[in-house]
């Protein structure tokens, strides 16, 4: 795939894993950090608006892992601080400063929305604050704005689109219309789809956009009906995804123009979408029916703790805590030992419910992307869409 040097990726991962084993020994020997203060974790997440459920699932997943460790990471108890970012980029700089300057947190876990993420990344770089991104895929965070103190456990926006473009071309679709919100996540997702779909012989006839978080889709659905592409590719998530999938079916398009999507279109949304989502194909780095003991145990524990089904956002929250735990163990809980902490995190092999994952040199996950089909209220994997897909990390120099 263009821009992905797999050989180089592999060599750097092997080097990183070498460092990991060395750190494993160090971590085991590291004395427990002799201090009674709690480690301050700041959640900057959406708790209101179209992405509210995503923010809540990330926090739930994070806390589930911490609770499974007896409430501690690297021997340190955790104190939580919370800011509702409302998925509102205009308020993001002020909001992140509440965590950094007012609450003096040791690490920020945030966020969901790519536009808000840009402000958090900037603040983390300016203040050298440790940052774990639990969802937002904005390509720049692990591209030109990458930094040693910035880690992402989710994906980059182009990845699910790259995977779906391959699938759509292989399935013989010749033309597509794309539709999304007009902001980085949607645009970059469409960019990924277009890249591989057109490389595979397809043609994107039109890119349709609505402002975020607008859900007035009617005029654009009429346009899709008149263009008559062989498929539609969409990026929406949360409350907006629920509305879009229902409107697409209600407009009578579902049986005429197959709807394909980045997996967010149907993740954490199926109960609300009902029959309108049945049969939809999406690509994502997680599926509900992965039958590994790890995923089965995770889904059971999550359902027990929160009386709701785990989704990809819960997985990413859980893995954010796992990554922090790996770093803290290597330094015996002393988060001030920054170089050692960062080396351990960069070299981490995380036993995720999605499968074992590692990080690329730009601190983004290298992972498999599943082709999923909605069946009986679940996103079921029906095969691999892309194996060990790495973020191209374009423009990233760690310095
Ligand atoms: C984003 O803004 O990066 C995003 C939001 C929801 C789901 C996936 C990505």
Boltz pocket constraint, residues with backbone or C-beta under 6 A from the ligand:
constraints:
  - pocket:
      binder: B
      contacts: [[A, 112], [A, 113], [A, 114], [A, 115], [A, 135], [A, 136], [A, 137], [A, 138], [A, 157], [A, 185], [A, 237], [A, 264]]
      max_distance: 6.0
